[in-house]
Amino acid sequence: MKKLLFWLGWPVLIAYSSLPLRWHYGVADWILFPLLFHVFKYRKKVVLSNMQRSFPGETPQEIEKRARDFYHYLADLFVETVKGFTLSAEELRERVSFDPFPAFDRWFATGKSAVLSIGHYGNYEWVCMRLPDMMPHQVWVPYRQLTNPYFDRLFTQSRSKLGTVMFPTFETYQKLRKVGPTPVVIGLANDQASPPDKSYWTTFLNQDTSFFWGTERIAKMNGWPVFYVRITRPKRGYYHVSWEILSESPKDMAPGSLLEKHARWLEEDIVRDSRYWLWSHRRWKHAKPTTT
């Protein structure tokens, strides 16, 4: 059945993806946004609840506007994801730009691996697809595997068009054990709900929030530097990436301090422009344990 669904859906998906991006944005404006926001109200209770707790001083009208802005961008993100299947390498390079970052050159010259700390902010998928152009090392990105293996393979092939190595999240530590002498750059997202009793807890957007220990533990275990990926959207369909040094000596940092720094910078990005973060995720579904 999964194979049949793929062969029925794949030609339609690729045909639609091949349309010019301006057509996709027309679909986002006139079809997707009204369906998501007004008709189906896709996870709207979750979005509004997340925003109300994150911005407690705002009026219902201000929260509603934030939500509306987010759903406009969510519609754009959906069509940009579909467009990514047929987006050429040349167009991807035109639409995702990077600041130069001398710290990369310094570390890459030593032949050491590095960690990129990323949030679900902006079109992180396009950014991850583009990263191999910026890095002399191989770029690794774990992802949540799709239940349909045929569509999963299509997604990974699309995201790997410039050389990004995609693998299921549950294989992360297994992959890292096989790094060997060849340096890699691994991109890790840190803003998903994590198990309450196995997390670093801090105040994030005015509420108790759990963060996976993975990024900090991987960096400390291997002595790899950690760089924060800051994504902005200069205009529709275009993204720009700048970098911050989270730590060049993670082994010397106190437990949790690296994740705390990441949380503060991601929070700054969200407060500056909230529409580009994934508010539809149930980010705060876990309660903080009495002892952590």
N, C-alpha and C positions, 0 to 999 in steps of 0.2 A: 504493500500500500504506500509506504514512504517513497519508494522508487517511482511509482505511478504519479503520486502528487508532484514529485520533482519534475518529471518529464512533461507533465501538463502545465506546471507553473513556470518552469524555466524559460521557455520561449517568450511568454508574455512579459516576464520580469526583464529580460534582456532587451526586448523591443522597446519597452517603456523607458528603461535606463538610457537607451541610445538617443532619446529626444534631447534637444538643447536644454541647458540648465534653466534658461528663462521660462521654458514651458513647465518645468518642474516647480518653479516658484509660483507660477500661475495656479497650478494644482494645489500648492500649499496654501495660498491666500484664499482661493475661492471654494475649495472642496475640503481639504484636510483640516484646516483650522476650525471652520464651522462645525465639522463632524466631531472633532476632538473636544472642543470647548462647549458648544451649545447642545449638540444632539446626544452623543454618547457620554459626554462629561467624563472623559477618560481619566480615571483616578483623581477626579477633581477634589473629592473629600480629603484624599491624602495630601494633595498639593496645597490646598487651603490650610489644612491643619499644620503642615510643615512650616508654611510661611507665617502663620499667626504666632507660632511659638518662636520662630526665628526673629521676627520683627514685632515684639509685643507692644510697642508704643504706637503702632500705626492703626489707622481707622479701617473699618471693613471696606470702605471704598478704595483706600490705598492698597490693601491686600488684594482686592479684586483686580486692580490695575496690574499689580505685579504678576498675578496669575495669568491674566490675559496676555501680557508681554511674553511670559514663559511659553504659553501654548502656541503663540505665533512662531517662536523660535523652534519649539518641538516639531511643528509641522515642517519647518525648513530642514531640521535635522533628519527627519524621516526621508524626505526626498533627496537630500544630499547623500544619505547612506545608500539609497537605491542607485543614484547617479554614480556612486563610487565603483560599481561593477564595470562600467564602460568608460570611466574617466581615464583619459590617456595620461601617461607619465608626464608629458609636456604640460598638460593643463593642470595637473596636480602640483607641479613645481611652480606654476604661475600663481596658483591660488593659496598655497601655504608657504610663507616666507619665514626666515629665521634671522635673529640677531647673531652677529659673530660673537664667539665666546672663547677668549684666550685660555680660560681654565681647561677647556676640553683639549686644546692642543697640548697643553702642558702634561695632562694626565695620559692622553693617548700616546704621547711620545715615550712614556715609560713602559708602554705595553700592558698596562693594567686595565682590568674591567671596571665598569661603573654602573651605578643605579640611577634611573630617572624616576622621580616621584611625581605622579600625575594624578589629577582629579578628573572627575566626569564633568568637565567644563568645556563648553564650546564643542567643536567637532574634533574630539580627541582621536577618532578613527582616522580621519584624513591626516592628522598630525603624525600618528604612529606609522601610517603608510609612507609618509614622506621622510621619516627620520634617517633611513639609510643614506640619503644624500648628504646628511650633515655629519655622519659618524664614519670614521675609518674602520671601526670594529663592526662585527655583525650585530644587528639589533634583534633582541628577543622580546616578544610581547605575549604574556599569557592572556587567554580570553575564556569566556564562558561558552562551553561547547553546546551546539544546537542538538536537539533530539533527533532531527532528521539528518543522517550522515551525508546525504547527497547535497542538501543545501549547506550543510556545515563545510563541506569541501569547497563549494562555490564561494562562500564567504572568505575562507582562508586564502584561496587563490587570489581573490580580488584584493585583499588586504596585504598580500605579499608581492604585489606587482613590482615594487622597487627593491625588494630583497628582505623585507621584514620577515622574521621567522615567527610564526604563530604556533602556539601549542596550548592545550587545555590547562586551565588554572591548576587542576589537581596534580599535574605533572611538573610543577615548578621546581620543587626541591629535587626531584629525580633528575631534571635537566641540569640543575646547577651542580650536581655531583659529577656531571660529565663535562664540565667546562674545559678542564685540562689547561694546557699552556696557551691556548688561543683565547685572547681577550674578547669579551662580549660587552654589550650594553643592554641591560634589561630594564624595561619600563613597567612600573608597578603602580596600580591605582590604589589609593588609600582612603577612599571616601564611601566605602560600602559598609553596611551593617555587619558587624562581626560578633562572634559568640561572646556573650557578656562576661563569662568567667575566664576567657582567654584573650583579653583585649587590654589595650591601653585606654584609659578613660580620661577625658578632659572636658572642659566646657567649650562647646563649639556652637556658634550661632545661638547663644543664650540658653543652651540646654546640655545636660549630660550626654556625651557621645562616645561611642566605642570606636577604636581604630585597630585594624589588624597589626600585629607585631611584625609581620613578614618583612617589610622594607627595612626596618631597623635591624632585625636579627640577621638578615642576609648581608647587610652592609657591615655589621660588626664582626660577623663570623669570617668574612673574607677580607676585611680591611679595605673595602671599596668605597670611593667617594660617592656622595649622593647629591644630585642636582635636581632642583625643582623646575618643573616645566610650567611656565606662565603663558596662557593662551589668551589672545585678544582677537576681536573681530572688527577690523577697520571698516569694512563694508560688507554688504550681503554677498556671501559666496567666497569670501576671502578671510584668511586667518594669518595671524602673525604670532611667532613664538619667541619669547625672551627667556632668559635663564637666571636662576639664582643658585648659589652654593648653599645647600643645606648643611653639608659637612664634608670636609676633605680628610678628617680624622675621626670617623665614627666610633672607633674603639675607645677613644678618649672621652666620649660624651656620656653623661649620666643616663641611666635607663629612662626611656620615655622622652628625653629632651629632643631627639631628632623628630619624633612624631609630633611633639608639641609645636615645633617650629613649622612643620608642614601644615598643621591645622591652622596656625595663625595666618600663614600666607594664603592658604586656600580661602579662609574666611574673608580676608581682605579682598580677594578677587570677587567673591560672591556679593559682598556688601557694595562694592564698586558698581557692579552690574549683575543683578540677580537673575536676569532672564536666561543666562547661558548655562546654569547649573541644572542637573536633573532632579527637579523637585518631585517628580512622580515616583521616585524610589521611596520605599518605606525605610528611610534612613534611621529613624529612631524607634524601631519596632521592639528593641530590647531595653529593659530597665536596668539601671546600674545596680550591681550587687551591693549588699551592705558592706562587704569587704572586698577589695580588689588587690 
